[in-house]
Amino acid sequence: MDMRAPTSLLPIELDQVVFAVGDRRIIDGVSLRLEAGPRTVIVGPNGAGKSVFLRLCHGLLRPTSGTIRWTSLEPPGGPRRQAMVFQRPVLLRRTALANVAYALAIGGVPRAQRISRALDALRRVGLERLAHRSARVLSGGEQQRLALARAWALSPEVLFLDEPTASLDPGATHEIEKGIAAMRESGTKIVLVTHNLGQARRLGDEILFLHQGRIAERAPVARFFKHPASREAAQFLEGELPW
């Protein structure tokens, strides 16, 4: 048996990535490198391409041109150690526990480990008492915490999050942010799209500012909010660009 530790996926490198629909370039020639460690938060006006960018990185979309390279894809043909949480979680008509266990089954986790790992993930997001409740009857905040637990159970090296608290009240948002922070503390790379600038300050180490499908600015959080280097970022922070 090969007992070598898996090779890190990171960094992710994008080289002149374009994603077009018809004549419209939603992502327009993006090149960058995402390293392990810093929490990367993506902000920008409506229509900037934020969600499409995230889906390209995660592999849900293929670039029209350009390349996206991960450091490792081992084992060959196997699942990458990455996960994604969407704005509106897609949940199975099963219990909360079964939703997490199913994700573990798809991820190749041995049957004997699935229930204990699923319960542990639910405990981490405060849902253990709801383990046997149907996922479809949970509140919006609970459903999003379940989606986070499903991702966490897989021990991803990279977690992509697309507006995970956009439709939640402040209390539910706080619980999701606690979970994200805990995942980061466990060593997971966080890549987050948000329209909530307060959340970007709280959860981010660096900001990627997208405008018209391009990276208009990349900067540490404090510098971005105090001294944006691009005219577009300054206009965005002043509310002059549509959200």
C-alpha positions in Angstrom: 0.0 0.0 0.0 1.3 3.5 -0.9 1.3 5.5 2.4 2.7 8.7 0.9 0.9 11.9 1.9 -1.1 13.4 -0.9 0.6 16.1 -2.8 -0.8 19.6 -2.2 -3.3 20.9 -4.8 -2.0 24.4 -4.3 -1.1 26.8 -5.8 -3.8 27.1 -8.5 -2.5 29.0 -11.5 -4.7 30.7 -14.1 -3.1 31.7 -17.4 -5.0 34.1 -19.7 -8.3 32.5 -18.8 -11.3 33.5 -20.9 -14.9 32.4 -20.5 -17.3 33.6 -23.2 -21.0 33.2 -23.9 -21.5 34.2 -27.5 -19.6 37.4 -28.1 -19.6 38.4 -24.5 -16.5 37.7 -22.4 -17.7 37.1 -18.8 -14.1 36.4 -17.8 -11.6 38.3 -19.9 -8.0 37.1 -19.9 -7.4 36.5 -16.1 -4.0 35.4 -15.0 -3.2 34.9 -11.3 -1.9 32.4 -8.8 -3.8 31.4 -5.7 -1.5 30.3 -2.9 -2.2 28.2 0.2 -2.7 30.3 3.4 -4.3 33.7 2.8 -8.1 33.9 2.8 -9.0 35.2 -0.6 -12.2 37.3 -0.9 -13.6 38.2 -4.3 -15.7 41.4 -4.6 -16.9 43.5 -7.4 -20.1 45.0 -8.9 -23.0 43.0 -10.3 -22.0 41.3 -13.6 -18.3 41.4 -12.9 -18.0 37.6 -13.3 -17.4 36.7 -9.7 -19.5 33.5 -9.6 -18.3 32.4 -13.0 -14.7 32.9 -11.8 -15.3 30.7 -8.8 -16.9 27.9 -10.9 -14.0 28.0 -13.3 -11.5 27.5 -10.4 -13.6 24.7 -9.0 -13.9 23.0 -12.3 -17.6 23.3 -12.8 -17.0 25.3 -16.0 -14.3 25.0 -18.6 -12.5 28.0 -19.9 -13.2 29.1 -23.5 -9.5 29.7 -23.8 -6.5 29.8 -21.4 -5.5 27.3 -18.8 -6.2 26.5 -15.1 -3.5 24.4 -13.5 -3.5 22.7 -10.1 -0.2 21.6 -8.6 -1.5 18.1 -8.2 -4.3 15.9 -9.4 -3.2 12.8 -7.6 -4.5 10.2 -7.5 -4.9 10.2 -11.2 -8.5 10.5 -12.1 -9.5 10.7 -8.4 -11.5 13.4 -6.7 -9.7 16.6 -5.9 -9.5 17.6 -2.3 -11.8 20.6 -2.8 -15.4 21.6 -2.0 -17.8 24.4 -2.8 -20.7 25.9 -1.0 -23.3 27.8 -3.1 -25.6 30.7 -2.2 -28.6 28.3 -2.3 -27.6 24.8 -1.2 -28.8 21.8 -3.1 -30.0 19.2 -0.6 -31.2 15.7 -1.0 -34.6 14.5 0.2 -32.9 12.8 3.1 -32.0 13.6 6.7 -29.2 16.0 7.5 -27.0 13.1 8.5 -27.7 11.2 5.3 -26.9 14.3 3.2 -23.4 14.5 4.7 -22.9 10.7 4.6 -23.8 10.7 0.9 -21.2 13.3 0.2 -18.6 11.1 2.0 -19.7 8.1 -0.1 -19.2 10.0 -3.3 -15.8 11.1 -2.0 -14.7 7.5 -1.6 -14.8 7.4 2.3 -15.1 3.8 3.5 -18.7 3.0 4.7 -17.5 2.2 8.3 -16.2 5.8 8.7 -19.1 7.7 7.1 -21.6 8.1 10.0 -18.9 9.1 12.6 -17.4 11.6 10.2 -20.8 13.0 9.3 -21.9 13.4 12.9 -18.6 15.1 13.7 -19.1 17.6 10.8 -22.7 18.3 12.0 -21.4 18.9 15.5 -18.8 21.4 14.2 -21.6 23.5 12.8 -24.0 23.1 15.7 -26.4 20.7 13.9 -25.8 17.4 15.7 -29.2 17.6 17.4 -30.9 17.9 14.0 -29.0 15.0 12.4 -32.1 12.9 11.9 -34.4 15.7 10.7 -35.2 16.1 7.0 -32.8 18.5 5.4 -35.7 20.1 3.4 -37.5 21.3 6.5 -34.5 23.0 8.1 -34.4 26.8 8.2 -32.4 28.7 5.6 -29.6 29.2 8.0 -29.6 25.6 9.1 -29.6 24.4 5.5 -26.5 26.6 4.7 -24.8 25.2 7.8 -25.6 21.7 6.6 -24.0 22.6 3.2 -20.9 23.8 5.1 -20.9 20.6 7.2 -21.1 18.5 4.0 -18.0 20.3 2.7 -16.2 20.2 6.0 -16.7 16.4 6.3 -14.5 15.9 3.2 -11.6 17.7 4.8 -11.0 19.8 1.7 -7.7 21.6 1.1 -9.6 24.3 -0.8 -13.1 25.6 0.0 -14.9 27.8 -2.5 -17.9 29.8 -1.2 -20.3 31.7 -3.4 -22.3 34.3 -1.4 -22.9 31.7 1.3 -24.8 34.2 3.6 -26.5 36.4 0.9 -30.1 35.5 2.0 -29.5 34.9 5.7 -30.3 37.1 8.8 -27.4 38.4 11.0 -27.6 35.5 13.5 -27.4 32.8 10.8 -24.7 34.8 9.0 -22.6 34.8 12.2 -22.9 31.1 12.5 -21.8 30.5 9.0 -18.8 32.9 9.5 -17.8 31.0 12.6 -17.8 27.8 10.6 -15.7 29.3 7.8 -13.2 30.7 10.3 -12.9 27.3 12.0 -12.3 25.6 8.6 -9.6 28.1 7.9 -8.0 27.3 11.3 -8.0 23.6 10.4 -5.9 24.4 7.4 -8.4 24.8 4.6 -7.7 27.5 2.0 -10.8 29.8 1.8 -11.8 31.5 -1.5 -15.0 33.5 -0.9 -17.2 35.6 -3.1 -19.3 38.1 -1.2 -21.2 41.4 -1.7 -21.0 42.0 2.1 -18.0 44.3 2.6 -18.1 43.9 6.3 -17.8 40.2 5.8 -14.9 40.7 3.4 -13.1 42.7 6.1 -13.8 40.0 8.8 -13.0 36.9 6.8 -10.4 38.1 4.2 -6.7 38.4 4.1 -6.5 39.6 0.5 -9.1 41.1 -1.9 -9.5 40.3 -5.5 -11.6 43.1 -7.1 -13.2 42.0 -10.4 -14.6 44.5 -12.8 -15.9 43.6 -16.3 -14.4 40.1 -16.1 -10.9 41.3 -15.2 -8.8 41.5 -12.0 -8.7 45.3 -11.6 -6.9 45.1 -8.3 -5.4 42.6 -5.8 -4.4 43.8 -2.4 -4.3 43.1 1.3 -7.7 43.7 2.9 -6.6 46.8 5.0 -4.9 48.5 2.0 -7.8 47.8 -0.3 -10.4 49.4 1.9 -8.2 52.4 3.0 -6.3 53.1 -0.2 -7.7 51.4 -3.3 -5.2 51.6 -6.1 -7.7 51.4 -9.0 -10.3 54.0 -10.0 -12.9 51.3 -10.4 -12.3 49.9 -6.9 -12.5 53.4 -5.4 -15.8 54.0 -7.3 -17.1 50.6 -6.1 -16.3 51.4 -2.4 -18.0 54.8 -2.8 -21.1 53.2 -4.1 -20.8 54.6 -7.6 -20.8 51.1 -9.3 -23.8 48.9 -9.2 -23.8 46.1 -6.6 
